[in-house]
Amino acid sequence: MLTPPEALARILEAIDDVAPLPPERVPLAAALGRALAEEVRADRPLPPFDNSQMDGYALRAADAPEAGARLPVAFDVFAGDDRGRPLPAGACVRIFTGAPLPPGADCVEMQEEVGRSGKLARFRRAASAGRFVRRAGADVAQGEVALAAGLEVDAGAIGLAAALGMPELPVHRRPRVGILATGDEIVPLGGSPRPGQIFESNGHQLAAACAEAGAVPVRLPLAGDDPASLRRSLSAARGLDALVSIGGVSVGDRDLVRAGLEGSGARLDFWKVAMRPGKPVAFGRWGKMAVFGLPGNPASSLVTFELFVRPALRAMAGLRGSGRMVLRARLGSPEEKPSDLTLYLRCRLRRDRDSLWVEGLKTQQSGFLTSVVGLEGLAVLPPGASRLRRGQWVDVILVRAPSG
């Protein structure tokens, strides 16, 4: 069996020919969290003109070379005013934050350093050229790369693009992901489960995980445990960028997904990984489509999505890595595991004065939905040991910011 790092490397290598997906131009509001497909150069300087950093007085530094200089106040300049009116010789002007520096002025003194008596301003210290002046192009020069290709667009990038007058940004297309839930035991929400049946939940869980990873989830028709039903559901996946099936990839009599995928033309690369939860996980290609076969237990499906599907979808979207931080923390209790498997302990984190501590969720039963509610991290318990002591340091994949 592959180790989890080996499996992920195989996946990323296999999708290299389709990642990242082609670019598209989208409005600024739709670009948040997307990867820039090309660099953005400034077609104008930022700021576009010299302006004041402070509320105060603009002047020529040479007119106030020493503390105590007195200058007449010629006029006021507000943000948004036309900057064409020059500074008279031997005078200063009242200026406000963001207002354009009048021609002839080369510095600003903050109002706290200036005494005012009618139309006369007294400067409590010597002026200095350039003080409290934001020069044109000091933030971004005209022609400079303002946003680099591959950047994950955040609120700051959107603000910068807007300041450059750009209503759209070129970003990589978000992958469209088919979510296929299988099994005679599941019924859709709104249905009426018979004895022995349950409401379908994994598809909703993974659709949310897809959206959080930056992909577009597409719910496919539920597939029953018969080949014809599975073929009908698989046919609805054609043209998508990825397919995530849930259940049916193990070795049970009704685990038909692997055979159904191969019968439809998919070529599977692997179908087991040395890990818990989530050992029966499959990956392959169906034409240009990446195909993931995840286990049916809710914890197993979510953990394998986090480790394998999420990084692949981000690569397709042009985003770097998994987007998850890895921390070092100490086990809050002793743990046992099979020595040949990597165990991913679903956990929360707490901090004391000296360390970050791992606290396993109330249950680690992979079939229990509560075993992934409130998940903050996955503590990585590596192969090679069957017992880990309390206080031992381990890596933790941070799924969300700790609450404690």
C-alpha positions as CSV (number, residue, x, y, z in Angstrom):
1,M,0.0,0.0,0.0
2,L,1.1,3.5,-0.6
3,T,1.8,5.9,2.3
4,P,-0.4,9.0,2.4
5,P,2.5,11.3,1.1
6,E,3.2,8.8,-1.7
7,A,-0.5,8.8,-2.7
8,L,-0.8,12.5,-2.8
9,A,2.4,12.8,-4.9
10,R,0.9,10.3,-7.4
11,I,-2.3,12.3,-7.6
12,L,-0.6,15.7,-8.1
13,E,1.7,14.2,-10.8
14,A,-1.2,12.5,-12.5
15,I,-3.2,15.8,-12.8
16,D,-0.3,17.9,-13.9
17,D,-1.5,18.1,-17.5
18,V,-4.8,19.7,-16.4
19,A,-3.7,21.8,-13.5
20,P,-4.2,24.7,-13.5
21,L,-7.4,25.0,-15.4
22,P,-7.8,27.7,-18.1
23,P,-8.2,31.4,-17.2
24,E,-11.4,33.4,-17.2
25,R,-12.1,37.0,-16.4
26,V,-14.5,37.6,-13.5
27,P,-15.9,40.7,-11.6
28,L,-13.9,41.6,-8.5
29,A,-16.5,40.3,-6.1
30,A,-16.2,36.8,-7.8
31,A,-12.4,36.8,-7.7
32,L,-12.0,36.4,-3.9
33,G,-10.1,33.2,-3.1
34,R,-9.2,32.5,-6.7
35,A,-5.7,32.3,-8.2
36,L,-4.6,35.1,-10.6
37,A,-4.0,33.5,-14.0
38,E,-1.6,36.3,-15.1
39,E,0.2,39.2,-13.6
40,V,-1.5,42.5,-13.2
41,R,0.6,45.6,-14.1
42,A,-0.4,49.1,-12.9
43,D,-1.5,51.4,-15.8
44,R,-1.3,54.3,-13.4
45,P,0.8,55.2,-10.3
46,L,-0.6,54.7,-6.8
47,P,-1.1,57.1,-5.3
48,P,-1.8,59.0,-8.5
49,F,-0.5,62.3,-7.1
50,D,1.5,63.7,-4.2
51,N,-0.8,63.9,-1.2
52,S,-0.8,64.5,2.5
53,Q,-0.5,61.8,5.1
54,M,-1.8,64.0,7.8
55,D,-4.2,66.8,8.7
56,G,-1.9,69.8,9.0
57,Y,-0.2,72.4,6.9
58,A,1.6,72.1,3.6
59,L,4.6,74.4,3.0
60,R,8.1,74.7,1.4
61,A,10.6,73.4,3.9
62,A,12.9,76.2,3.0
63,D,10.3,78.7,4.4
64,A,10.5,77.2,7.9
65,P,14.2,76.2,8.4
66,E,14.0,76.7,12.2
67,A,11.5,76.2,15.0
68,G,9.2,79.2,15.5
69,A,8.8,80.2,11.9
70,R,5.5,82.0,11.1
71,L,3.8,81.7,7.7
72,P,0.4,83.1,6.5
73,V,-2.2,80.5,5.6
74,A,-3.1,81.1,2.0
75,F,-6.1,78.7,1.6
76,D,-7.5,75.3,2.5
77,V,-7.0,72.0,0.5
78,F,-9.4,69.1,1.1
79,A,-9.4,65.6,-0.2
80,G,-10.8,65.6,-3.7
81,D,-9.8,69.2,-4.5
82,D,-8.2,70.1,-7.8
83,R,-4.4,70.3,-7.2
84,G,-3.8,73.0,-9.8
85,R,-3.7,76.0,-7.4
86,P,0.0,76.6,-6.5
87,L,1.4,77.5,-3.1
88,P,2.2,81.2,-2.9
89,A,5.8,82.1,-2.1
90,G,6.4,82.4,1.7
91,A,3.0,81.0,2.7
92,C,1.5,77.7,3.8
93,V,-1.9,76.1,3.3
94,R,-4.2,74.2,5.6
95,I,-4.4,70.6,4.2
96,F,-6.2,67.4,5.2
97,T,-5.4,63.7,4.9
98,G,-5.4,62.5,1.3
99,A,-5.7,66.0,-0.1
100,P,-3.4,66.7,-3.1
101,L,-0.2,68.6,-2.3
102,P,-0.3,72.0,-4.1
103,P,2.4,72.7,-6.6
104,G,5.4,74.3,-4.8
105,A,4.9,72.5,-1.5
106,D,7.4,69.8,-0.5
107,C,6.4,68.9,3.0
108,V,3.5,68.7,5.5
109,E,3.5,69.4,9.2
110,M,0.9,67.7,11.4
111,Q,-1.5,70.1,13.0
112,E,-0.4,69.1,16.5
113,E,3.0,70.8,15.7
114,V,1.5,74.0,14.5
115,G,-0.1,76.9,16.5
116,R,-2.8,78.9,14.7
117,S,-3.7,82.5,15.3
118,G,-6.2,83.7,12.7
119,K,-4.5,83.6,9.3
120,L,-1.1,83.0,10.7
121,A,0.5,79.6,11.5
122,R,3.5,79.2,13.8
123,F,5.6,76.0,13.3
124,R,7.0,74.5,16.6
125,R,9.9,72.7,14.8
126,A,12.0,73.0,11.7
127,A,10.4,71.8,8.5
128,S,11.9,68.8,6.7
129,A,11.4,68.2,2.9
130,G,9.3,65.1,2.3
131,R,7.8,64.9,5.8
132,F,4.3,63.4,5.8
133,V,4.1,63.4,2.0
134,R,2.9,60.4,0.1
135,R,4.6,60.7,-3.3
136,A,2.9,59.7,-6.5
137,G,3.8,56.1,-7.3
138,A,5.3,55.4,-3.9
139,D,2.9,52.5,-3.4
140,V,2.9,51.2,-6.9
141,A,4.8,52.7,-9.8
142,Q,3.2,53.0,-13.2
143,G,4.1,49.8,-15.2
144,E,5.1,47.9,-12.1
145,V,3.7,44.4,-11.4
146,A,1.0,45.2,-8.8
147,L,-0.3,41.6,-8.4
148,A,1.8,38.6,-9.3
149,A,0.5,35.6,-11.3
150,G,-0.6,32.7,-9.0
151,L,-1.5,35.0,-6.1
152,E,-4.5,33.9,-4.1
153,V,-6.8,36.9,-4.3
154,D,-7.7,38.3,-0.9
155,A,-9.5,41.4,0.2
156,G,-6.3,43.5,-0.1
157,A,-5.8,42.4,-3.7
158,I,-9.3,43.3,-4.5
159,G,-8.8,46.7,-3.0
160,L,-5.6,47.2,-5.0
161,A,-7.3,46.2,-8.2
162,A,-10.1,48.6,-7.6
163,A,-7.7,51.4,-6.9
164,L,-6.1,50.7,-10.3
165,G,-9.6,51.0,-11.9
166,M,-9.9,47.3,-12.7
167,P,-13.5,46.0,-12.6
168,E,-12.4,42.4,-13.4
169,L,-9.5,40.1,-12.7
170,P,-8.1,37.2,-14.8
171,V,-8.3,34.1,-12.6
172,H,-8.1,30.3,-13.2
173,R,-11.4,28.6,-13.6
174,R,-12.8,26.8,-10.5
175,P,-13.0,23.0,-11.0
176,R,-16.4,21.5,-11.3
177,V,-16.7,18.4,-9.2
178,G,-19.3,15.7,-9.4
179,I,-20.4,14.3,-6.0
180,L,-21.7,10.8,-6.3
181,A,-23.2,9.0,-3.3
182,T,-23.9,5.3,-3.7
183,G,-25.9,2.6,-1.9
184,D,-29.4,1.2,-1.6
185,E,-29.4,2.3,2.1
186,I,-29.5,6.0,1.4
187,V,-32.4,8.2,0.4
188,P,-32.4,11.9,-0.4
189,L,-33.5,14.6,2.0
190,G,-37.2,15.0,1.7
191,G,-37.7,11.3,1.1
192,S,-39.0,8.7,3.5
193,P,-36.5,6.2,4.7
194,R,-37.8,2.6,4.9
195,P,-36.6,0.4,7.7
196,G,-32.9,-0.2,7.2
197,Q,-32.4,3.1,5.2
198,I,-30.9,6.4,6.2
199,F,-30.8,10.0,4.8
200,E,-27.9,10.6,2.5
201,S,-25.4,13.0,4.3
202,N,-22.0,12.4,3.0
203,G,-22.8,14.1,-0.3
204,H,-23.8,17.3,1.5
205,Q,-20.7,17.1,3.7
206,L,-18.4,16.7,0.7
207,A,-20.2,19.3,-1.4
208,A,-19.5,21.8,1.4
209,A,-15.9,20.7,1.6
210,C,-15.6,21.2,-2.2
211,A,-17.0,24.7,-2.0
212,E,-14.6,25.5,0.9
213,A,-11.7,24.3,-1.2
214,G,-12.6,26.7,-4.0
215,A,-14.4,24.2,-6.3
216,V,-17.9,24.1,-7.7
217,P,-19.8,21.0,-6.4
218,V,-22.3,19.3,-8.7
219,R,-24.6,16.8,-7.0
220,L,-25.1,13.7,-9.2
221,P,-28.1,11.4,-9.0
222,L,-27.9,8.9,-6.2
223,A,-26.7,5.5,-7.4
224,G,-28.2,2.3,-6.0
225,D,-26.3,-0.9,-5.6
226,D,-26.8,-2.2,-9.1
227,P,-24.6,-1.6,-12.2
228,A,-27.4,0.0,-14.3
229,S,-28.1,2.6,-11.6
230,L,-24.4,3.3,-11.3
231,R,-24.0,3.8,-15.0
232,R,-26.8,6.3,-15.2
233,S,-25.3,8.3,-12.4
234,L,-21.8,8.1,-13.9
235,S,-23.1,9.3,-17.3
236,A,-24.1,12.6,-15.6
237,A,-20.5,13.3,-14.6
238,R,-19.2,13.6,-18.2
239,G,-17.6,16.9,-18.9
240,L,-16.7,17.7,-15.3
241,D,-13.2,18.3,-14.0
242,A,-13.3,15.8,-11.2
243,L,-15.5,13.1,-9.8
244,V,-15.8,12.2,-6.1
245,S,-17.7,9.0,-5.4
246,I,-18.6,8.0,-1.9
247,G,-18.7,4.3,-0.9
248,G,-18.5,1.2,-3.0
249,V,-14.7,1.1,-3.4
250,S,-14.0,-1.6,-0.8
251,V,-14.3,-5.4,-1.3
252,G,-17.9,-6.1,-0.3
253,D,-20.3,-7.9,-2.5
254,R,-22.1,-4.6,-3.4
255,D,-19.0,-2.4,-3.6
256,L,-19.5,-1.8,-7.3
257,V,-18.0,1.6,-7.9
258,R,-14.5,0.5,-8.8
259,A,-15.8,-2.0,-11.4
260,G,-18.3,0.6,-12.6
261,L,-15.7,3.2,-13.1
262,E,-13.3,0.9,-14.9
263,G,-16.2,-0.4,-17.1
264,S,-17.0,3.2,-18.1
265,G,-13.4,3.8,-19.2
266,A,-11.7,5.1,-16.1
267,R,-8.2,3.9,-15.3
268,L,-7.5,3.6,-11.6
269,D,-4.0,4.2,-10.3
270,F,-4.5,2.9,-6.7
271,W,-7.3,1.9,-4.4
272,K,-5.7,1.5,-0.9
273,V,-3.6,3.8,1.3
274,A,-1.9,2.8,4.5
275,M,-3.9,5.0,6.8
276,R,-6.7,5.1,9.3
277,P,-9.4,6.3,8.8
278,G,-9.8,6.0,5.0
279,K,-7.7,2.9,4.0
280,P,-10.0,2.0,1.0
281,V,-9.5,5.2,-1.1
282,A,-9.1,5.1,-4.9
283,F,-7.7,7.5,-7.5
284,G,-7.5,7.5,-11.2
285,R,-8.3,9.3,-14.4
286,W,-11.4,9.1,-16.7
287,G,-10.1,11.0,-19.8
288,K,-9.2,14.4,-18.5
289,M,-11.3,14.0,-15.3
290,A,-9.7,13.2,-12.0
291,V,-11.6,10.4,-10.2
292,F,-11.6,9.9,-6.4
293,G,-13.3,7.0,-4.8
294,L,-13.7,7.7,-1.1
295,P,-14.9,5.4,1.7
296,G,-18.5,5.6,2.8
297,N,-18.0,6.3,6.5
298,P,-18.4,10.0,7.2
299,A,-15.1,10.5,9.0
300,S,-13.2,8.4,6.5
301,S,-14.7,10.3,3.5
302,L,-13.9,13.7,5.1
303,V,-10.4,12.9,6.1
304,T,-9.5,11.4,2.7
305,F,-11.0,14.4,1.0
306,E,-8.9,16.7,3.2
307,L,-5.7,14.8,2.5
308,F,-6.1,14.0,-1.2
309,V,-9.0,15.7,-2.9
310,R,-8.6,19.2,-1.5
311,P,-4.9,19.7,-2.6
312,A,-5.8,18.3,-6.1
313,L,-8.8,20.7,-6.5
314,R,-6.6,23.6,-5.4
315,A,-4.0,22.7,-7.9
316,M,-6.6,22.7,-10.6
317,A,-7.7,26.1,-9.5
318,G,-4.1,27.4,-9.7
319,L,-3.8,27.6,-5.9
320,R,-0.7,26.5,-4.1
321,G,-0.6,23.6,-1.6
322,S,-3.5,22.5,0.5
323,G,-4.1,25.9,2.1
324,R,-3.7,24.3,5.5
325,M,-1.1,25.1,8.1
326,V,0.8,22.3,9.9
327,L,1.6,22.9,13.6
328,R,3.5,21.0,16.2
329,A,1.5,20.0,19.3
330,R,1.7,17.6,22.2
331,L,-0.7,14.6,22.6
332,G,-3.0,15.2,25.5
333,S,-3.5,11.5,26.1
334,P,-1.7,8.2,25.2
335,E,-2.8,6.8,21.9
336,E,-2.6,3.3,20.3
337,K,-2.6,2.5,16.6
338,P,-1.6,-0.2,14.1
339,S,2.2,0.2,13.7
340,D,2.0,-0.1,9.9
341,L,-0.5,2.7,9.4
342,T,-0.6,6.5,9.7
343,L,-3.4,7.4,12.0
344,Y,-5.2,10.8,11.6
345,L,-6.6,11.7,15.0
346,R,-9.5,14.1,14.7
347,C,-8.9,16.7,17.4
348,R,-9.3,20.1,18.9
349,L,-6.4,22.1,20.2
350,R,-5.9,23.8,23.5
351,R,-3.0,26.0,24.7
352,D,-1.4,26.2,28.1
353,R,1.4,28.5,29.1
354,D,4.1,26.5,27.3
355,S,2.6,24.3,24.6
356,L,-0.2,23.5,22.2
357,W,-2.0,20.3,23.2
358,V,-4.0,17.8,21.1
359,E,-7.4,16.7,22.5
360,G,-9.1,14.0,20.5
361,L,-12.8,14.5,19.7
362,K,-15.3,12.7,21.9
363,T,-15.3,9.7,19.5
364,Q,-13.0,8.5,16.8
365,Q,-15.6,6.0,15.4
366,S,-15.4,6.7,11.7
367,G,-19.0,5.8,11.2
368,F,-20.2,8.4,13.7
369,L,-21.1,11.8,12.3
370,T,-20.2,13.5,15.6
371,S,-16.6,12.4,15.0
372,V,-16.1,15.2,12.6
373,V,-18.2,18.0,14.1
374,G,-16.1,20.7,15.6
375,L,-13.0,19.4,14.0
376,E,-10.0,21.7,14.3
377,G,-7.2,19.5,13.2
378,L,-5.9,16.2,12.2
379,A,-3.0,15.0,14.5
380,V,-0.7,12.9,12.4
381,L,0.4,9.7,14.2
382,P,3.1,8.2,12.0
383,P,3.8,4.6,11.2
384,G,6.5,2.7,13.0
385,A,5.0,2.8,16.5
386,S,1.9,1.3,18.0
387,R,1.9,3.3,21.2
388,L,2.4,7.0,21.6
389,R,2.8,8.5,25.1
390,R,1.0,11.6,26.5
391,G,3.0,14.7,25.8
392,Q,4.7,13.3,22.6
393,W,5.1,15.9,19.9
394,V,3.2,15.3,16.6
395,D,2.3,17.3,13.5
396,V,-1.2,18.6,13.4
397,I,-2.9,19.6,10.1
398,L,-4.9,22.7,11.1
399,V,-8.4,22.5,9.5
400,R,-9.7,25.7,11.3
401,A,-8.4,28.1,13.9
402,P,-8.4,26.7,17.4
403,S,-11.2,28.0,19.6
404,G,-9.3,27.4,22.9
